[in-house]
Amino acid sequence: MDKFTLLEHFEKYLSTLTTKSFTDFSERLLQKLYPQEEIEIKGSIKKNNHCLFLGSLYKPQFLPLASPIDSKSLINTDLVNFKKEIKGLSKFIYLTNNENLTFSPEHLSELKERYSNLSLEVWNSHTIKQKLYQLSEPDLKYVISEFTMIEGYQQTYSSPEQDRNIINDIFAHLFVNAKYVDKDKILKSKTLTPLTEKIKLNFEETQHQRIEQTYTNNIHHISLIESLIQNQQTRDENPVNELVDMIQDEFCRLRKVAHANFPVKDHLLFAEIAKILLPPGKENNSYYKSCAKSIVIYFFEYCDIGQRTEDEIKKANNTLPLFGDA
């Protein structure tokens, strides 16, 4: 995919970022624009994150697109907060996802009187896109490393069914939607008693707290996986069955057991199984590893791996078996 195609929907990519991911994106962009410099964005992600080099201060400024912006107040506050840093500098540059962060002519005139030696700039999405066009294709792919996942999500639901890959679908679905999920709301709405019972059956007591914490940390991913899997099953359950079969095979191989309904025993097994789901090149990416582990935990919760509770066994026995008695 050439860089012109890659950047065709850049604004869509930008709209999916969070405060942290936009800061990380800004750091990668500056590193490739100025490869001779040691660039690291420092400070509080929500407030004074910035970097200084070549006589300039660069500040990533993530702003929710739906939020009203008082640009004058925000900029004036930053100039006060950075009064020590900007002494002797020639530029103060914002990198922002939000087109509404701007300098009005009147405000810019005021600032020129107060900071006569300081040039003030805003790199909005249009400016940033022009900067990205300057990069080589490998550098561009490094800077927008998650962009192909957005592209994959865009194409998934318009591509022929036979060309789809459920694992890629899940990763793309999580990447695009995870930030919109309210973890607390989900936890309050779920009945976790069956899961608690299942955890007791599958793990020693010393691991219970760790498993519960892992589940809580990943509940936003797990809930999205559940909705996508259920939707897929209404259309064509074969990709789901193939994914379950893959995970069960890996479970049996790692646990050295004959079938997938043995106790899990060790919570680290989830991460080990998850390795087979990771896309090439993402083996050390913490976000992808978390998403892959969430897929495995989902199938554990819904009794495809691990020892089943009595209720799960009863439900399984009520299903007509294919090969004789259940």
C-alpha positions as MATLAB code, in Angstrom:
seq = 'MDKFTLLEHFEKYLSTLTTKSFTDFSERLLQKLYPQEEIEIKGSIKKNNHCLFLGSLYKPQFLPLASPIDSKSLINTDLVNFKKEIKGLSKFIYLTNNENLTFSPEHLSELKERYSNLSLEVWNSHTIKQKLYQLSEPDLKYVISEFTMIEGYQQTYSSPEQDRNIINDIFAHLFVNAKYVDKDKILKSKTLTPLTEKIKLNFEETQHQRIEQTYTNNIHHISLIESLIQNQQTRDENPVNELVDMIQDEFCRLRKVAHANFPVKDHLLFAEIAKILLPPGKENNSYYKSCAKSIVIYFFEYCDIGQRTEDEIKKANNTLPLFGDA';
ca = [
       0.000    0.000    0.000;
       1.625    3.309   -1.105;
       1.661    6.283    1.212;
      -0.959    8.218   -0.745;
      -3.404    5.357   -0.323;
      -2.320    4.930    3.284;
      -3.151    8.557    4.087;
      -6.396    8.720    2.150;
      -8.456    8.334    5.325;
      -5.978    9.851    7.768;
      -8.641   11.965    9.476;
     -10.550    8.784   10.341;
      -7.415    7.356   11.930;
      -6.901   10.567   13.892;
     -10.469   10.416   15.221;
      -9.827    7.013   16.831;
      -6.900    8.160   18.981;
      -6.967    8.792   22.721;
      -4.894   11.289   24.706;
      -2.105    8.756   25.202;
      -2.131    7.314   21.690;
      -2.118   10.814   20.178;
       0.891   11.705   22.347;
       2.663    8.527   21.214;
       1.782    9.304   17.595;
       3.168   12.857   17.976;
       6.410   11.527   19.420;
       6.865    9.065   16.546;
       6.111   11.803   14.002;
       8.681   14.199   15.461;
      11.286   11.428   15.678;
      10.972   10.766   11.949;
      10.743   14.432   10.941;
      13.911   15.214   12.921;
      15.907   11.950   12.919;
      19.113   13.596   14.134;
      17.481   14.689   17.399;
      16.903   12.756   20.638;
      13.155   13.242   20.943;
      11.057   12.114   23.878;
       7.800   13.735   24.966;
       7.849   14.294   28.708;
       5.428   15.548   31.329;
       1.867   14.716   32.316;
      -0.067   13.283   29.355;
      -3.166   15.233   30.362;
      -1.422   18.537   30.992;
       2.166   19.565   30.330;
       3.433   16.912   27.944;
       6.021   18.441   25.628;
       9.498   18.183   24.139;
      12.211   20.754   23.470;
      14.714   20.725   20.605;
      16.189   23.066   17.975;
      14.963   26.113   19.882;
      11.335   25.012   19.758;
       8.770   23.624   22.200;
       6.387   21.022   20.737;
       3.203   20.263   22.645;
       0.753   17.487   21.698;
      -2.734   18.765   22.476;
      -5.413   16.109   22.271;
      -8.934   17.554   22.484;
     -12.162   15.495   22.231;
     -13.788   16.471   18.952;
     -17.188   17.090   20.523;
     -15.859   19.363   23.292;
     -16.154   23.165   23.126;
     -12.729   24.837   23.050;
     -11.676   28.153   24.500;
      -8.478   28.420   22.476;
      -7.435   31.758   23.941;
      -7.679   30.575   27.536;
      -5.931   27.268   26.811;
      -3.040   28.910   24.970;
      -2.594   31.695   27.515;
      -2.529   29.148   30.337;
       0.101   27.067   28.561;
       2.320   30.066   27.925;
       2.232   30.845   31.643;
       2.862   27.208   32.609;
       5.819   26.998   30.243;
       7.245   30.448   31.005;
      10.587   28.978   32.134;
      10.866   26.623   29.173;
      10.106   29.225   26.480;
      12.798   31.683   27.580;
      15.185   31.930   24.666;
      13.060   29.761   22.384;
      12.014   30.820   18.899;
       8.867   28.631   18.458;
       5.950   27.216   20.427;
       4.141   24.575   18.335;
       0.922   22.698   19.098;
       0.202   19.353   17.464;
      -3.531   18.775   17.722;
      -6.256   16.452   16.516;
      -8.867   19.209   16.751;
      -9.381   21.787   13.999;
     -10.986   24.185   16.477;
      -7.735   24.907   18.288;
      -6.701   28.100   16.498;
      -5.244   31.578   17.005;
      -7.679   34.348   16.225;
      -6.059   37.376   14.511;
      -6.777   39.498   17.601;
      -5.277   36.950   19.983;
      -2.233   36.445   17.792;
      -1.672   40.203   17.736;
      -1.812   40.312   21.552;
       0.645   37.435   21.834;
       3.118   39.047   19.432;
       3.230   42.103   21.669;
       3.822   39.999   24.791;
       6.166   37.408   23.223;
       7.881   39.372   20.480;
      10.618   36.785   19.866;
       8.369   33.733   19.971;
       6.632   32.340   16.876;
       3.390   30.451   17.643;
       2.023   27.671   15.412;
      -0.750   25.082   15.373;
      -0.249   21.829   13.473;
      -3.796   20.626   12.895;
      -4.772   17.477   10.988;
      -4.193   19.162    7.614;
      -0.704   20.360    8.604;
       0.201   17.020   10.145;
      -0.936   15.208    7.023;
       1.372   17.408    4.922;
       4.237   16.548    7.272;
       3.468   12.849    6.879;
       3.646   13.140    3.095;
       7.275   14.245    3.504;
       8.244   10.905    5.057;
       9.477    7.812    3.288;
       7.045    4.907    3.136;
       8.840    2.879    5.878;
       8.976    5.936    8.166;
       5.327    6.674    7.492;
       4.311    3.132    8.412;
       6.284    3.470   11.653;
       4.556    6.727   12.577;
       1.028    5.536   11.861;
       1.717    1.974   12.922;
      -1.906    1.242   13.791;
      -3.377    2.875   10.683;
      -3.518   -0.347    8.686;
      -5.752   -1.763   11.415;
      -8.229    1.052   10.817;
      -8.043    0.366    7.084;
      -8.679   -3.294    7.776;
     -11.743   -2.423    9.799;
     -13.044   -0.180    7.013;
     -12.643   -2.962    4.463;
     -13.870   -5.838    6.619;
     -17.576   -5.205    6.219;
     -17.416   -4.490    2.506;
     -15.183   -7.408    1.528;
     -16.501  -10.783    0.310;
     -17.280  -13.160    3.157;
     -14.706  -15.695    1.997;
     -11.930  -13.104    2.255;
     -12.623  -12.262    5.884;
     -10.542  -13.389    8.849;
     -12.310  -13.431   12.208;
      -9.122  -12.805   14.188;
      -8.368   -9.689   12.135;
     -12.024   -8.670   12.510;
     -11.741   -8.904   16.289;
      -8.499   -6.915   16.529;
      -9.873   -4.202   14.242;
     -13.173   -4.086   16.160;
     -11.323   -3.676   19.472;
      -8.945   -1.077   18.120;
     -11.722    1.130   16.789;
     -14.286    0.759   19.581;
     -12.500    0.015   22.880;
     -12.227    3.644   23.945;
     -16.004    4.068   23.775;
     -16.746    1.266   26.268;
     -17.682    2.175   29.847;
     -15.955   -0.483   32.008;
     -17.813    0.417   35.193;
     -21.186    0.242   33.470;
     -20.440   -3.227   32.101;
     -19.199   -4.563   35.432;
     -22.310   -3.260   37.203;
     -24.602   -4.857   34.642;
     -22.958   -8.302   34.645;
     -23.699  -11.181   37.004;
     -20.235  -12.434   37.876;
     -21.218  -15.268   40.231;
     -20.904  -18.009   37.551;
     -17.492  -16.678   36.546;
     -16.350  -16.593   40.182;
     -17.398  -20.228   40.553;
     -15.569  -21.122   37.339;
     -12.398  -19.400   38.554;
     -12.505  -21.420   41.796;
     -12.772  -24.651   39.808;
      -9.870  -23.835   37.521;
      -7.269  -22.114   39.693;
      -5.640  -22.368   43.099;
      -6.847  -19.796   45.610;
      -3.576  -17.859   45.381;
      -4.385  -17.047   41.739;
      -8.015  -15.986   42.168;
      -7.270  -12.311   42.788;
      -4.934  -12.146   39.792;
      -7.504  -13.719   37.462;
     -10.253  -11.387   38.670;
      -7.997   -8.359   38.179;
      -7.052   -9.478   34.654;
     -10.725   -9.925   33.806;
     -11.596   -6.471   35.178;
      -8.722   -4.831   33.281;
      -9.889   -6.380   30.002;
     -13.683   -6.215   30.436;
     -14.017   -3.544   27.734;
     -12.281   -5.836   25.239;
     -14.191   -8.923   26.371;
     -17.568   -7.203   25.996;
     -16.712   -6.110   22.446;
     -15.513   -9.609   21.567;
     -18.797  -11.000   22.874;
     -20.876   -8.689   20.695;
     -18.807   -9.411   17.582;
     -18.840  -13.199   18.138;
     -22.610  -13.225   18.688;
     -23.124  -11.162   15.555;
     -20.871  -13.491   13.561;
     -22.743  -16.573   14.787;
     -26.051  -15.199   13.512;
     -24.528  -14.858   10.017;
     -22.084  -17.762    9.794;
     -20.855  -19.699   12.827;
     -18.076  -21.527   10.956;
     -15.353  -18.880   11.515;
     -16.178  -18.888   15.252;
     -16.014  -22.691   15.414;
     -12.670  -22.638   13.614;
     -11.314  -20.103   16.103;
     -12.587  -22.162   19.061;
     -10.972  -25.278   17.600;
      -7.645  -23.461   17.236;
      -7.716  -22.219   20.841;
      -8.775  -25.621   22.201;
      -5.954  -27.352   20.286;
      -3.415  -24.952   21.749;
      -4.890  -25.374   25.228;
      -4.565  -29.169   24.972;
      -1.031  -28.918   23.605;
       0.195  -26.593   26.356;
      -1.653  -28.381   29.184;
      -0.758  -31.817   27.764;
      -4.342  -33.020   28.166;
      -6.754  -34.941   25.947;
      -9.597  -32.421   25.837;
     -10.256  -28.745   26.514;
     -12.358  -29.140   29.677;
      -9.508  -29.819   32.075;
      -8.766  -27.165   34.744;
      -6.580  -24.332   33.458;
      -4.385  -24.359   36.619;
      -2.086  -21.434   35.709;
      -3.313  -17.983   34.651;
      -0.158  -17.563   32.535;
      -1.626  -20.147   30.167;
      -3.996  -17.465   28.826;
      -1.057  -15.373   27.595;
       0.663  -18.451   26.143;
      -2.413  -19.460   24.137;
      -2.876  -15.851   23.021;
       0.480  -15.911   21.202;
      -1.027  -17.911   18.325;
      -3.535  -15.093   17.705;
      -1.017  -12.256   17.372;
      -0.502  -10.748   13.906;
       3.058  -10.981   12.520;
       5.250   -8.226   13.919;
       2.988   -7.616   16.931;
       4.507  -10.244   19.238;
       5.954   -7.587   21.569;
       3.162   -5.019   21.242;
       1.476   -4.704   24.641;
      -1.858   -3.552   23.187;
      -2.133   -6.485   20.799;
      -1.040   -8.921   23.519;
      -3.790   -7.598   25.800;
      -6.397   -7.945   23.041;
      -5.281  -11.479   22.194;
      -5.430  -12.511   25.846;
      -8.934  -11.038   26.062;
     -10.041  -13.342   23.236;
      -8.783  -16.369   25.190;
     -10.423  -15.162   28.416;
     -13.710  -14.710   26.556;
     -13.670  -18.353   25.437;
     -12.742  -19.415   28.973;
     -15.706  -17.469   30.360;
     -18.035  -19.116   27.859;
     -16.729  -22.621   28.709;
     -14.858  -23.486   25.510;
     -11.713  -24.104   27.575;
     -11.269  -24.965   31.241;
     -13.236  -27.048   33.706;
     -16.972  -26.389   33.501;
     -19.336  -25.573   36.329;
     -22.296  -27.866   37.009;
     -24.657  -25.488   35.198;
     -22.373  -25.450   32.138;
     -22.226  -29.245   32.149;
     -26.020  -29.448   32.303;
     -26.352  -27.053   29.372;
     -23.831  -29.097   27.388;
     -25.712  -32.300   28.154;
     -28.947  -30.731   26.906;
     -27.357  -30.272   23.485;
     -27.856  -33.228   21.142;
     -24.431  -34.879   20.801;
     -23.037  -35.678   17.370;
     -21.176  -38.842   18.419;
     -23.390  -40.882   20.738;
     -23.697  -40.033   24.427;
     -22.335  -36.723   25.702;
];
